[in-house]
Amino acid sequence: MKRVLMLGGTRFFGKRLVSNLIDSGAEVTLLTRGNQKDDFGNNVKRLTADRKNHESLREAIGSSDFDIVYDNICYTPEEADYSSKLFRGRVGQYVLTSTLSVYDFADHPLREQDFDPYRYPIMTNDHREYSYKEGKRQAEAVLFSRHDLNVTAVRFPIVLGIDDYTRRLLFHIEHALKGEAIGLPAPDALISFIHAEEAAQFLQWAGDVQFEGPVNACSNGTISVREIMEMISQETGKTATLLPSAGADHMSPFGIPGDWTMDNSRASAAGFSFWDLKQWMQELISDYTKIIQT
């Protein structure tokens, strides 16, 4: 029986990952601040700690060791550094949830080598304040600088699902139903996405096969917001005008200046089968629309 520690895991794809691990027979321990209730009942163990408080984290973990640690809530080099020291020699595989945001925009689907965490300079600051992009870059750099920890950094693009608490896709459906214009600087820019369940399955796979190094994980294919709006129109019979700009409440959360896509060939070659983006996107739009209209 695999012993798995989940840092975070009470919502969205983290919650799905926990459910999948339970179904697989793993012994799952959830570590959270205790602010979010879960419905896993007696199927998981629970630890309460503030990830940002090193002493709190150390006391909660105690002397336990694990086959896999999934870290969904690491955002700074300080958090990564303490975790790498705490779990040294006590974990078989450390899986960090990272992001497409570690990359700069480019004129090609982004590959793992387009951001090299092994050579990226580690730079902390006294205020421990980082942008999301820089925090994840630094976290990767810190974890990969250690030679006594096997690490996977899973780089996800935008993750969508029916339980997406950020309501990013729902924003576009609601605007279409209301006939409200959406601000979008580049409506034909191509974007990579991944479904929440697909993301959970990938994380589980990455831990099981002990994939090492950074790895991109995205659905097969790309899509533009204009194409998404066409799918919404097909489903609802309504659409929204796309404008170069709009008020803050009407700017698309997918508003990027140009193509932002990933190459998932490394993971595919290693044996993971990704979903078809346009197929699940249409299905998700349909599911959202049914919920709204009932």
Buried (B, 14 or more C-beta within 10 A) or exposed (E): EBBBBBBBBBBBBBBBBBBBBBEEEBBBBBBBBEEEEBEBEEBBBBBEBEBBEBEBBEEBBEEBEBBBBBBBBBBBBBBBBBBBEBBEEBBBBBBBBBBBBBBEEEEEBBBBEBBEBEEBEBEEEEEEEBEEBBBBBBBBBBBBBBEEBBBBBBBBBBBBBBEBEEEBBBBBBBBBBEEEBBBBBBBEBBBBBBBBBBBBBBBBBBBBEEBEBBBBBBBBBBBBBEBBBEBBBEBBEEBBEBBEEBEEEBBBBBBBEEBBBBBBEBBBEEEBEBBEBBEBBBEBBBBBBEEEEE
